[in-house]
Amino acid sequence: MPAPLSLSRRRRIVALFALSAACAAAPAAEHAAVPTPAASAASAAPAAATADVRGPRDPMDLLRERLARKLGAARAPDAANPNVLRVTSKASLATAAAERDADPAALAPTPPRRAVHAHAAEPAHAAHWDYGGNGGPQSWGRMKPEFSKCSTGTRQSPIDIRDGIRVELDPVQFDYKPSAFRVVDNGHTVQVNVAAGNSIEVMGRRYELVQFHFHRPSEERIDGKQFDMVVHLVHKDLEGRLAVVAVLLERGSAQAVVQSVWNNLPLEKGDEVAARSPLNLNELLPTERRYFTYMGSLTTPPCSEGVLWMVMKQPVSVSAEQIGIFARLYPMNARPIQSAAGRLIKESN
């Protein structure tokens, strides 16, 4: 006969029965799995066998197990304390197990979330000047404040040279010598950067050659006539003032200097090719050195004014093939004619 229960144990049993009754009455208990009589009977047999092996069971353990079955609880498999129960829905346990078995990715650790940052909209690229479309000459003056002269200037180039005053102009003194050079396709034309040591002297002022480049067709016109191409030789003095010599090019025989430049054309825009042989720019000049002169501007942005222009009256010939090579790169890169606006134009007798 088992020993009589102490007063404290009897109080604990009464409290557990009261808790069991409250749980059975709770709404959540209505959804808990309720074992059928058959299932209860089936489970009673192993329980009895276990009781026989283990000996008399503690009434508190029996009460805990009954309460667990009532609430649908399962013993935590990894709990250090055997009396710890984890209450959960049996259906939820079955569903979770099935999802783990079906999806191996569920076993992998969940990667940490990365913070999502709001990126400000990038500013639109500034418009790039060109010879047509939205970036054409009609828009240059509005693209940047420093381009304003392209639309507001009163001494702009190129012009249609006509009605010049014939005077005894001092000849342009060309001091050109064979020099190293580099060819670059700058996206607007083919430009040739020449080594130092080439210069001109005109009207008592000396200007160093900086670079020369090409336009097709010619930007300048003579009494309304436009030529196949033109080369602009850009010079600068010690005070930063610019002087440009324009050599008009027309279809004829091949030109040696032009061919040397074409032989060193870069394969990509922006690349610069250093030529292995020097260039003698005297071979690019016409034999007759008479010229027109007037004050104008750069013919490309920023269209700066105060540029001394000298346009050689005699054109130089280039072959159709040489014109065609440049035309494949730049079919048209000439600024439209600007108003002469009453400027004085002088020409050699």
C-alpha positions in Angstrom: 0.0 0.0 0.0 1.6 3.4 -1.0 2.6 5.8 1.7 0.1 8.6 2.5 0.7 11.9 0.7 2.0 14.8 2.6 0.0 18.0 3.0 2.2 20.0 0.6 1.9 17.3 -2.1 -1.9 17.1 -1.7 -2.0 20.9 -2.3 0.0 20.7 -5.4 -2.2 17.9 -6.8 -5.3 20.0 -6.1 -3.7 23.0 -7.9 -2.8 20.9 -11.0 -6.3 19.5 -11.2 -7.7 23.0 -11.0 -5.3 24.0 -13.8 -6.3 21.0 -15.9 -9.9 21.9 -15.6 -9.3 25.5 -16.6 -7.4 24.5 -19.6 -10.1 22.0 -20.7 -12.6 24.9 -20.5 -10.5 27.3 -22.5 -11.5 28.0 -26.1 -8.0 26.9 -27.3 -8.7 23.4 -25.8 -11.6 23.0 -28.2 -9.0 22.9 -31.1 -6.6 20.6 -29.4 -6.3 17.1 -30.7 -8.5 14.8 -28.5 -7.5 11.2 -28.5 -10.2 8.7 -29.4 -11.2 6.0 -27.0 -9.5 3.4 -29.2 -6.3 5.5 -29.3 -6.5 5.9 -25.5 -6.8 2.2 -25.0 -4.0 1.6 -27.4 -1.7 3.9 -25.6 -2.8 2.7 -22.2 -1.2 -0.7 -22.8 2.4 0.5 -23.4 2.0 2.9 -20.5 1.0 0.0 -18.2 3.9 -2.1 -19.4 6.2 0.8 -18.8 4.8 1.3 -15.3 5.4 -2.4 -14.6 9.0 -2.1 -15.6 9.7 1.2 -13.9 7.8 0.4 -10.7 5.3 2.6 -9.0 4.9 6.0 -10.7 4.9 9.3 -8.9 1.4 10.7 -9.0 2.7 14.1 -10.0 4.4 12.6 -13.1 1.1 10.8 -14.0 -0.8 14.1 -13.6 1.7 16.0 -15.8 1.4 13.4 -18.6 -2.4 13.5 -18.5 -2.3 17.3 -18.6 0.2 17.2 -21.5 -2.1 14.8 -23.5 -5.0 17.1 -22.7 -3.2 20.2 -24.0 -1.5 18.5 -27.0 2.0 19.0 -25.5 5.2 17.2 -26.5 8.3 16.7 -24.4 11.2 18.8 -25.6 13.7 16.3 -27.1 16.7 18.6 -26.2 15.5 19.7 -22.8 18.0 19.1 -20.0 15.0 18.9 -17.5 12.7 15.9 -18.3 9.8 17.7 -16.8 9.9 20.5 -19.3 7.1 20.4 -21.9 6.7 22.4 -25.1 3.0 23.0 -25.9 2.3 23.1 -29.7 -0.2 22.1 -32.2 0.2 18.6 -33.5 -0.9 19.6 -36.9 1.7 22.4 -36.9 4.4 20.0 -36.0 3.5 17.7 -38.8 3.3 20.5 -41.4 6.7 21.9 -40.3 8.4 18.6 -40.5 6.9 18.0 -44.0 8.2 21.4 -45.2 11.7 20.7 -43.9 11.8 17.4 -45.7 10.5 18.8 -48.9 12.8 21.9 -49.0 16.5 21.3 -48.3 17.1 25.0 -48.4 15.2 25.3 -45.2 18.2 23.7 -43.5 20.6 26.4 -44.6 21.2 29.3 -42.4 19.1 32.4 -43.3 21.5 35.1 -44.8 21.4 38.4 -43.0 19.3 41.1 -44.7 21.1 43.9 -46.3 20.0 47.4 -45.6 18.2 49.0 -48.6 19.4 52.4 -49.3 17.5 55.0 -51.4 19.8 56.3 -54.2 19.4 59.8 -55.4 18.8 60.2 -59.1 22.0 60.8 -61.0 22.1 64.1 -62.8 21.6 63.9 -66.5 24.8 64.1 -68.6 25.5 67.6 -69.9 24.7 68.0 -73.5 27.7 67.5 -75.8 28.2 69.9 -78.6 28.1 68.6 -82.1 27.4 69.7 -85.7 23.8 68.5 -85.9 20.8 67.5 -83.9 20.2 68.8 -80.4 23.8 69.5 -79.9 24.2 71.4 -83.2 25.5 75.0 -83.7 22.1 76.5 -83.0 22.3 75.2 -79.4 25.9 75.8 -78.5 25.3 79.1 -76.8 22.7 77.6 -74.5 24.7 74.6 -73.4 27.0 76.2 -70.9 27.6 79.8 -69.6 31.1 79.7 -71.1 29.6 79.0 -74.5 27.4 82.1 -74.5 29.6 83.9 -77.1 28.5 81.3 -79.6 25.0 83.0 -79.7 25.7 86.5 -78.4 29.1 87.3 -79.9 29.4 90.1 -82.6 32.7 89.0 -84.1 32.1 85.3 -84.8 33.7 83.0 -87.4 33.6 81.7 -90.0 32.4 84.3 -92.5 31.8 84.7 -96.2 34.9 86.7 -97.2 33.9 89.4 -99.7 34.4 93.1 -100.4 37.9 93.1 -98.8 40.1 96.2 -98.9 43.1 95.6 -101.1 46.2 96.8 -99.3 49.9 96.0 -99.1 49.8 93.5 -96.2 53.0 92.4 -94.6 53.6 88.8 -95.6 53.2 86.1 -93.0 56.6 84.9 -92.0 56.4 81.1 -91.6 59.1 79.5 -89.5 58.2 75.9 -89.8 60.7 73.0 -89.6 60.4 69.2 -89.7 58.9 68.2 -86.3 57.6 65.3 -84.4 53.8 65.1 -84.2 50.9 63.2 -82.7 47.5 62.6 -84.2 44.3 62.4 -82.1 40.6 61.9 -83.1 39.0 64.2 -80.5 35.4 63.4 -81.5 35.0 66.6 -83.5 37.8 66.4 -86.0 41.3 65.0 -86.6 43.8 67.1 -84.7 47.6 67.1 -85.0 49.6 68.2 -82.0 53.0 69.4 -83.2 56.3 69.6 -81.2 57.5 73.0 -80.1 59.7 75.1 -82.5 57.2 76.1 -85.2 56.0 79.7 -85.4 54.8 82.6 -87.5 55.4 86.3 -87.3 52.8 88.8 -88.5 52.3 92.5 -87.8 55.3 92.5 -85.6 54.0 89.7 -83.3 55.3 86.2 -82.9 52.9 83.2 -82.4 53.9 79.6 -81.7 52.1 76.8 -83.5 50.0 74.7 -81.1 48.0 72.3 -83.3 46.2 72.0 -86.6 43.0 70.3 -87.5 40.6 69.8 -90.4 37.0 70.7 -91.4 34.8 69.3 -94.2 33.6 71.2 -96.1 35.6 74.4 -95.7 34.1 76.7 -93.0 35.2 79.9 -94.8 33.8 81.0 -98.1 35.4 83.3 -100.6 32.7 85.4 -102.4 30.2 82.7 -101.6 32.4 79.8 -102.8 32.9 76.8 -100.4 35.8 74.4 -100.8 36.1 70.6 -100.2 38.1 71.0 -96.9 40.1 73.4 -94.9 43.0 73.0 -92.4 43.3 75.5 -89.5 46.8 76.0 -88.1 46.3 77.4 -84.6 49.0 79.6 -83.1 49.3 81.4 -79.7 51.6 84.2 -78.5 53.1 84.7 -75.0 50.1 86.7 -73.9 47.6 84.0 -74.9 46.3 85.7 -78.0 45.4 83.4 -80.9 46.2 83.6 -84.6 44.8 81.1 -87.1 46.1 80.4 -90.6 43.4 78.8 -92.8 44.6 76.8 -95.8 41.8 75.9 -98.2 41.8 72.4 -99.7 40.3 71.5 -103.1 40.1 68.2 -105.0 43.2 67.5 -107.1 46.4 65.6 -106.6 47.4 63.9 -103.4 48.9 66.0 -100.6 52.0 64.7 -98.8 51.4 66.2 -95.3 47.7 65.2 -95.3 48.7 61.6 -96.2 51.3 61.5 -93.4 48.5 62.5 -91.0 46.1 59.9 -92.4 48.8 57.2 -92.1 48.8 57.8 -88.3 45.1 58.0 -87.7 44.2 56.4 -84.3 41.8 53.4 -84.2 39.7 54.9 -81.4 38.4 58.3 -80.7 40.4 60.0 -77.9 43.5 57.9 -78.6 46.7 59.7 -79.6 49.2 58.2 -82.0 52.8 59.3 -82.1 54.2 59.3 -85.6 57.6 57.8 -86.2 58.6 60.2 -88.9 58.7 64.0 -88.7 56.3 66.3 -90.5 57.4 69.3 -92.6 54.5 71.8 -92.5 56.1 73.9 -95.2 54.8 71.3 -97.7 51.2 72.1 -96.6 51.4 75.8 -97.5 50.5 77.2 -100.9 53.3 78.6 -103.0 51.4 81.9 -103.3 51.2 83.4 -99.8 48.8 86.2 -100.3 45.9 86.2 -97.8 42.7 87.7 -96.4 42.7 88.9 -92.8 40.0 89.9 -90.3 39.2 89.7 -86.6 37.0 86.8 -85.6 36.5 83.9 -83.1 37.1 80.3 -82.6 34.7 78.3 -84.8 34.0 75.8 -82.1 32.8 76.3 -78.5 33.5 78.4 -76.5 33.6 80.6 -79.6 36.0 83.0 -78.0 36.5 86.3 -79.9 39.6 88.3 -80.4 41.2 85.8 -82.8 43.3 87.0 -85.7 42.4 85.2 -88.9 44.6 84.8 -92.0 42.9 82.9 -94.9 45.3 82.0 -97.6 43.9 83.0 -101.0 45.4 80.2 -103.0 44.0 76.7 -102.2 46.1 73.5 -101.9 45.0 70.3 -103.7 44.1 67.0 -102.0 43.1 63.8 -103.7 39.5 62.5 -103.8 40.7 59.4 -101.8 42.2 61.7 -99.1 38.9 63.6 -98.9 37.0 60.3 -98.7 39.1 59.1 -95.8 38.2 62.1 -93.7 34.6 62.0 -94.9 34.2 58.5 -93.4 35.1 59.9 -90.0 33.4 63.3 -90.3 31.0 63.7 -93.2 30.3 67.3 -92.1 32.0 69.2 -89.3 31.7 72.8 -90.4 30.0 75.6 -88.5 27.5 77.7 -90.5 28.5 81.1 -91.9 28.3 83.9 -89.3 27.4 87.5 -89.9 30.3 89.7 -90.9 28.5 92.5 -89.0 30.4 95.3 -90.8 33.8 94.0 -90.0 36.8 95.3 -91.8 38.4 92.7 -94.1 41.7 93.3 -95.7 43.4 91.3 -98.5 46.8 91.3 -100.1 47.3 93.0 -103.5 
